[in-house]
């Protein structure tokens, strides 16, 4: 019995490297581009009739963030990832008139964490440069950095968790069997953290946020 257990342990140790290579870890950084959260169109009145319409748009500035993922490979072409992306960005209110003139006003700071579980399809599983497509469910966690600040936007109330989908693609340059440089672009569309009841107000539109992440990083297969 002891001999059988020893043989089984040795076989398990020898098989571990092949099994372990089914997993890989990715880390990257790059620009996070945020969509619009709220739009309001105002038409001020004057003594001679309505004035020039102005559109107020609540959005977030483009900022660099960090992405981390763990990937499990099932075959040469298919894998699944558990991915998280994190960034901090200032909220801004953009004003624009019909003539294109506008200004930007600060509206507080916002922390954004995006989580997704995409299915990965490798277009070419061999070669130094390997292209892939990915897509799956996603969740975005929005949090005002300082909700008590006088510049914080009242449309957000603390921490909001919104759900949606994410899709994108990229390319990995494999320098060895275990190490690669990877770049990819992901587009995440979720429900809005803004109260949807505002969408019923005249002149107000609450679009679905569409956030784009472009990252460059490394992947280590272990």
Number of C-alpha atoms within 10 A of each C-alpha: 5 7 8 9 10 11 11 12 12 11 11 12 11 11 11 10 11 10 12 12 15 16 17 18 18 21 20 20 20 19 17 27 18 19 19 18 21 23 20 18 17 16 12 11 11 9 6 6 8 10 12 13 14 19 18 19 21 22 21 25 17 19 15 17 20 19 22 18 18 18 21 19 16 11 11 13 14 16 18 19 22 15 19 19 20 18 19 21 21 18 24 21 20 18 19 17 15 10 9 8 9 13 11 15 12 16 20 20 21 22 17 20 18 21 21 23 21 22 18 22 19 19 14 13 15 12 10 15 15 17 20 18 18 22 21 17 17 21 21 27 16 21 20 25 18 14 18 12 12 10 15 21 20 13 13 16 15 13 16 15 16 17 19 18 19 24 20 19 17 18 20 21 17 19 11 10 11 12 18 21 18 21 20 20 19 18 18 26 21 20 19 22 23 19 12 13 8 15 16 10 10 10 13 17 17 22 17 17 22 19 20 20 23 20 21 20 18 18 23 18 18 15
